[in-house]
Amino acid sequence: MDYYSLKMRASQQVGEGENAHEQHISGAERIVARENVEAVCSAMVKRAMTHSKGDPDFINVKIEKVHESDIRILKALPVTRVDVDTWQEGLEKAFELITPLMGNGSDNQRSSQELREKLQELLKATFPMRGAMLYDIATGKRLEPDQDRGVRATYMDALQGNVVDSCKNHFNEAIVLATKVANAPGMVAEFCISDDPNYITGYVASKELGYVRIMKMKEMGDENGGRIFLFDSRKADAEECIDYLQKKKVLVEVVDSRRVQGRMT
Ligand code: PML
């Protein structure tokens, strides 16, 4: 069976004259069977046209054929949920889970407090980026070819995804992305805080940790968010990893995205 990849990007023109630029409003991507292309395309346009960030001036929809033999099927990472009282506690929990994974490379002389500060510094640097930061734990260097843009994981969907779903579901999209990312060559872990000011749940994920949802990771109303991919260049080539993230087509088998398999405190 042949599939099609659909990608939608909507933006608005802001500013005037020399200051005019495009501001992102909404984006979505799917990989669907041929018979669903039209319905999914119109759902994407609906999503762009009804977004709370405003009316789009440009909507770009790209549709590409994908051969089944080029698609890799992956099982979704197991999900664990961490309930916390405050976002500060949530952030602490995330650092606690991630820093031991960083201490294995060039940073292995750093204390856990220093690693935490390093992670905080990296996180801040992701705020203006559209894509993720790719940080090499072996050398302590950033590996994105374009550091303003970052690296974007793309060409992925849930295997049994809802055929037409015009509303964004952060968790459903994130479990698919995190599963693809965790399976990238040389990937150690991912750290994510949403840049949606109304969405405060974030996660850390890796093949070993699974997908750990941390219910509060920032203050409500804060539009700062970002993603860090922790990578180990002793395990794989950065180019191979980036190529997989940006080009390899992946469908993720999500058993039941609403069922969270455990809890962590
Ligand atoms: C995003 O907005 O892209 C990040 C989504 C994080 C989802 C966290 C969750 O609900 O598990």
Residues whose N, C-alpha, C, O or C-beta is under 5 A from the ligand:
A	BS01	PML	H170 F171 A174 S194 D195 T201 G202 Y203 R213
